[in-house]
């Protein structure tokens, strides 16, 4: 997981491992509650997580995360403000937790750990889906091309919510996709 982000010595990898904690989270277990200030980022070794946000008394999926991805609430973590989202386990998962305090400690020991900033670049897929004017077919095709495992793991209602469309629209789009 660490070496995919940059070049680290064996000592730095050992240091990283000493400053993280591996946890098993059960299905529906919450890793970050609404209103809680985020203090950690999580790497999914196995399983799947999702982020929801309550908008007008309705829960909307704002992110779907699978094995080998990092999960965090960017605003809460970087600004140390209460989270407007919930991070929850979709399935029983094994995650590696890196606390913000430990991240700062690692960077103070070796500037090489600044390469961990690449973790925060993973927002680009979500931003592309949310901030562009893609139509439903383009959104689904973008997901198929960039994160095809999402479609295999999560149910249609969650994918539709993530793509900001009704489930009926997603079903219609899927019926017209040529593989």
PAPA-405587 format. One record per residue: residue number from 1; residue in three letters; x, y, z of N, C-alpha, C in turn. Coordinates in steps of 0.2 Angstrom, whole numbers. Example, Ala and Ser with C-alpha at 12.3 -4.5 7.8 and 13.67 -1.06 7.14 Angstrom:
REM residues 2
R dogu firo  n.xx  n.yy  n.zz ca.xx ca.yy ca.zz  c.xx  c.yy  c.zz
R    1  ALA    66   -28    39    62   -22    39    66   -16    39
R    2  SER    64   -11    35    68    -5    36    64     0    39
This chain:
REM residues 179
R dogu firo  n.xx  n.yy  n.zz ca.xx ca.yy ca.zz  c.xx  c.yy  c.zz
R    1  UNK     4    -6     0     0     0     0     4     6     0
R    2  UNK     9     6     4    14    12     5    18    13    -2
R    3  UNK    21     8    -4    25     9   -10    22    11   -16
R    4  UNK    15    10   -16    11    12   -22    11    20   -22
R    5  UNK    13    23   -17    12    31   -16    19    34   -18
R    6  UNK    24    30   -18    31    33   -19    37    28   -17
R    7  UNK    43    31   -17    48    27   -15    50    28    -8
R    8  UNK    50    22    -4    51    22     3    56    17     5
R    9  UNK    61    19    10    66    14    12    62     8    16
R   10  UNK    66     3    17    63    -2    22    62     1    29
R   11  UNK    66     5    31    65     8    38    59    12    38
R   12  UNK    58    16    32    52    20    32    45    16    32
R   13  UNK    46    10    28    40     6    28    39     3    35
R   14  UNK    44     1    39    43    -1    45    40     4    50
R   15  UNK    43    10    49    40    16    53    33    17    52
R   16  UNK    31    17    46    24    18    44    20    12    47
R   17  UNK    22     6    47    18     0    50    18     1    57
R   18  UNK    23     4    60    22     5    68    18    10    70
R   19  UNK    16    15    65    12    21    66     5    20    63
R   20  UNK     3    14    61    -4    13    59    -7     7    63
R   21  UNK   -13     6    62   -17     1    66   -21    -3    61
R   22  UNK   -21    -9    61   -26   -13    57   -32   -15    61
R   23  UNK   -37   -14    58   -44   -15    61   -48   -19    57
R   24  UNK   -53   -23    60   -58   -27    57   -64   -23    58
R   25  UNK   -68   -21    53   -74   -17    54   -80   -21    52
R   26  UNK   -85   -22    55   -91   -26    53   -95   -22    49
R   27  UNK  -100   -26    45  -104   -23    41  -109   -18    44
R   28  UNK  -110   -12    42  -114    -6    45  -110    -3    50
R   29  UNK  -104    -5    52  -100    -1    57   -98     6    55
R   30  UNK   -99    11    59   -97    17    57   -90    19    59
R   31  UNK   -86    22    54   -79    24    56   -79    31    57
R   32  UNK   -84    35    54   -84    42    56   -91    44    56
R   33  UNK   -93    47    61  -100    49    62  -101    57    60
R   34  UNK  -107    58    58  -109    65    57  -108    69    63
R   35  UNK  -105    75    62  -103    79    68   -97    78    71
R   36  UNK   -94    72    70   -87    70    73   -81    74    69
R   37  UNK   -76    76    72   -70    79    68   -66    73    66
R   38  UNK   -65    72    60   -60    67    57   -53    67    60
R   39  UNK   -51    62    62   -44    62    65   -40    57    61
R   40  UNK   -43    53    56   -39    47    53   -41    47    45
R   41  UNK   -36    43    42   -38    41    35   -37    33    35
R   42  UNK   -41    30    31   -41    23    31   -39    20    24
R   43  UNK   -36    15    24   -34    11    18   -38     4    19
R   44  UNK   -42     3    13   -46    -4    13   -41    -9    11
R   45  UNK   -40   -14    15   -36   -20    13   -41   -25    10
R   46  UNK   -47   -26    13   -52   -30    10   -59   -27    12
R   47  UNK   -64   -28     8   -70   -26    10   -72   -19     6
R   48  UNK   -77   -16     8   -80   -10     5   -83    -5    10
R   49  UNK   -82     1     9   -85     6    13   -88    11     9
R   50  UNK   -93    15    12   -96    21     8   -97    27    13
R   51  UNK   -98    33    10   -99    39    13  -106    41    11
R   52  UNK  -110    43    17  -116    46    15  -117    53    19
R   53  UNK  -121    57    16  -123    63    19  -130    64    19
R   54  UNK  -133    67    24  -140    68    25  -141    75    22
R   55  UNK  -146    75    16  -148    81    13  -155    81    13
R   56  UNK  -158    86    16  -166    87    16  -169    80    19
R   57  UNK  -166    78    25  -168    72    28  -168    65    24
R   58  UNK  -164    66    18  -163    60    14  -155    58    14
R   59  UNK  -154    52    14  -147    50    14  -144    49     7
R   60  UNK  -139    53     5  -136    52    -2  -129    50    -1
R   61  UNK  -128    45    -6  -121    42    -6  -117    47    -9
R   62  UNK  -111    49    -6  -106    54    -9  -100    50   -11
R   63  UNK   -99    44    -9   -93    41   -11   -94    33   -10
R   64  UNK   -91    29   -14   -91    22   -13   -83    20   -14
R   65  UNK   -81    16    -9   -74    14    -9   -73     7    -8
R   66  UNK   -68     4   -12   -67    -3   -12   -60    -4   -10
R   67  UNK   -58   -11   -10   -51   -13    -8   -46    -9   -12
R   68  UNK   -40    -8    -8   -35    -4   -11   -36     3   -12
R   69  UNK   -41     6    -9   -42    13    -9   -42    16    -2
R   70  UNK   -40    23    -2   -40    27     4   -47    30     5
R   71  UNK   -49    30    11   -55    33    13   -54    39    18
R   72  UNK   -57    44    17   -57    50    22   -62    55    21
R   73  UNK   -63    59    25   -68    65    24   -63    71    24
R   74  UNK   -62    73    18   -57    79    16   -58    85    20
R   75  UNK   -64    88    20   -65    94    24   -64    93    31
R   76  UNK   -67    88    34   -66    87    41   -59    86    43
R   77  UNK   -56    82    39   -49    80    41   -44    86    40
R   78  UNK   -45    90    35   -40    95    33   -41   102    37
R   79  UNK   -48   103    38   -50   109    42   -51   108    49
R   80  UNK   -51   101    51   -53   100    58   -59   103    60
R   81  UNK   -65   102    56   -71   104    58   -76    98    58
R   82  UNK   -82    98    61   -86    93    62   -88    90    55
R   83  UNK   -88    83    54   -90    80    48   -97    81    46
R   84  UNK   -98    82    40  -105    82    37  -107    76    34
R   85  UNK  -102    71    34  -104    64    31  -102    59    36
R   86  UNK  -105    53    34  -104    47    38  -100    42    34
R   87  UNK   -95    39    37   -91    34    34   -93    27    37
R   88  UNK   -95    23    33   -98    17    35   -96    10    31
R   89  UNK   -96     5    35   -94    -1    31  -100    -4    27
R   90  UNK   -99    -6    21  -104    -9    17  -104   -16    18
R   91  UNK   -98   -19    19   -97   -26    21   -91   -27    26
R   92  UNK   -91   -32    29   -85   -33    34   -79   -32    30
R   93  UNK   -75   -28    33   -69   -25    30   -63   -25    35
R   94  UNK   -57   -26    32   -51   -25    35   -48   -18    33
R   95  UNK   -46   -14    37   -44    -7    36   -37    -6    40
R   96  UNK   -33    -1    37   -27     1    40   -29     8    42
R   97  UNK   -28    10    48   -30    17    50   -23    21    52
R   98  UNK   -23    27    48   -17    31    50   -20    37    53
R   99  UNK   -19    39    59   -21    45    62   -17    51    60
R  100  UNK   -21    56    59   -18    63    57   -11    64    61
R  101  UNK   -12    63    68    -6    64    72     0    60    70
R  102  UNK    -1    54    69     4    49    66     7    51    60
R  103  UNK     3    54    55     5    56    49    10    62    50
R  104  UNK     8    67    54    12    72    56    19    70    59
R  105  UNK    18    65    63    25    62    66    29    59    61
R  106  UNK    26    55    56    30    52    51    34    58    47
R  107  UNK    30    63    45    33    68    41    38    72    44
R  108  UNK    38    72    51    43    76    55    49    71    55
R  109  UNK    49    65    55    54    60    55    58    60    48
R  110  UNK    54    60    43    56    59    36    52    63    31
R  111  UNK    55    68    28    51    72    23    48    67    17
R  112  UNK    51    62    17    49    57    11    42    55    12
R  113  UNK    39    56    18    32    54    20    27    60    17
R  114  UNK    30    65    14    26    70    11    23    67     4
R  115  UNK    26    61     2    23    58    -4    16    55    -2
R  116  UNK    14    55     4     7    53     6     2    58     4
R  117  UNK     4    64     2    -1    69     0    -4    66    -6
R  118  UNK    -1    61   -10    -5    58   -16   -11    55   -14
R  119  UNK   -12    53    -8   -18    50    -5   -24    55    -7
R  120  UNK   -23    61    -6   -28    66    -6   -30    68   -14
R  121  UNK   -26    66   -18   -27    66   -25   -33    62   -28
R  122  UNK   -34    57   -24   -40    52   -26   -46    55   -26
R  123  UNK   -47    61   -24   -53    65   -24   -55    66   -32
R  124  UNK   -50    66   -36   -51    68   -43   -57    65   -47
R  125  UNK   -58    58   -45   -63    55   -49   -70    57   -46
R  126  UNK   -71    58   -40   -77    60   -37   -79    68   -39
R  127  UNK   -74    72   -39   -74    79   -42   -76    79   -49
R  128  UNK   -74    74   -53   -75    74   -60   -83    72   -61
R  129  UNK   -85    68   -57   -92    66   -58   -97    71   -55
R  130  UNK   -95    74   -50   -99    79   -47   -99    86   -50
R  131  UNK   -93    88   -52   -92    95   -54   -93    96   -62
R  132  UNK   -93    91   -66   -94    91   -73  -101    91   -75
R  133  UNK  -102    93   -81  -109    92   -83  -110    86   -87
R  134  UNK  -108    80   -84  -109    74   -88  -117    72   -88
R  135  UNK  -119    69   -93  -126    66   -93  -126    59   -90
R  136  UNK  -131    56   -88  -131    50   -85  -127    45   -88
R  137  UNK  -128    44   -95  -124    39   -98  -116    40   -98
R  138  UNK  -114    47   -98  -107    48   -97  -105    47   -90
R  139  UNK  -109    48   -85  -107    47   -78  -106    39   -77
R  140  UNK  -110    35   -80  -110    28   -79  -104    25   -83
R  141  UNK  -103    28   -89   -97    26   -93   -90    28   -90
R  142  UNK   -90    34   -87   -84    36   -83   -83    31   -77
R  143  UNK   -88    29   -74   -87    24   -68   -85    18   -71
R  144  UNK   -88    15   -76   -86     9   -79   -79     9   -81
R  145  UNK   -76    14   -84   -70    15   -86   -65    16   -81
R  146  UNK   -66    20   -76   -61    22   -70   -62    18   -64
R  147  UNK   -68    15   -63   -69    11   -56   -74     5   -57
R  148  UNK   -72     1   -62   -77    -4   -64   -79    -9   -58
R  149  UNK   -75   -10   -53   -76   -14   -47   -82   -12   -43
R  150  UNK   -83    -5   -43   -89    -2   -39   -95    -6   -42
R  151  UNK   -96    -6   -48  -102    -9   -51  -103   -16   -49
R  152  UNK   -98   -20   -48   -98   -27   -46  -100   -28   -39
R  153  UNK   -98   -23   -34   -99   -24   -27  -105   -21   -24
R  154  UNK  -107   -15   -27  -112   -11   -23  -119   -12   -27
R  155  UNK  -125   -12   -24  -131   -12   -27  -133    -6   -31
R  156  UNK  -137    -7   -36  -139    -2   -40  -142     5   -37
R  157  UNK  -146     4   -31  -148    10   -28  -143    14   -25
R  158  UNK  -137    11   -23  -132    15   -20  -128    18   -26
R  159  UNK  -127    15   -31  -123    17   -37  -127    23   -40
R  160  UNK  -133    22   -40  -138    28   -43  -137    34   -39
R  161  UNK  -137    33   -32  -137    39   -28  -130    42   -28
R  162  UNK  -125    38   -29  -118    41   -30  -117    45   -36
R  163  UNK  -120    42   -41  -120    46   -48  -125    51   -48
R  164  UNK  -129    53   -43  -134    58   -43  -139    57   -48
R  165  UNK  -142    51   -48  -148    50   -53  -152    45   -50
R  166  UNK  -158    44   -52  -163    40   -50  -161    33   -52
R  167  UNK  -164    28   -48  -162    21   -50  -165    19   -57
R  168  UNK  -171    21   -58  -174    20   -65  -170    22   -70
R  169  UNK  -167    28   -69  -162    31   -74  -156    27   -75
R  170  UNK  -153    25   -70  -147    20   -70  -149    14   -74
R  171  UNK  -155    11   -72  -157     5   -76  -157     6   -83
R  172  UNK  -160    11   -85  -161    13   -92  -154    14   -96
R  173  UNK  -150    17   -92  -143    18   -95  -139    12   -96
R  174  UNK  -140     7   -90  -137     1   -91  -139    -3   -96
R  175  UNK  -146    -3   -98  -149    -7  -103  -146    -5  -110
R  176  UNK  -143     1  -111  -141     4  -117  -133     3  -118
R  177  UNK  -130     1  -112  -122     1  -113  -120    -5  -116
R  178  UNK  -116    -4  -121  -113    -9  -125  -106   -11  -122
R  179  UNK  -105   -18  -120   -99   -20  -117   -94   -22  -123
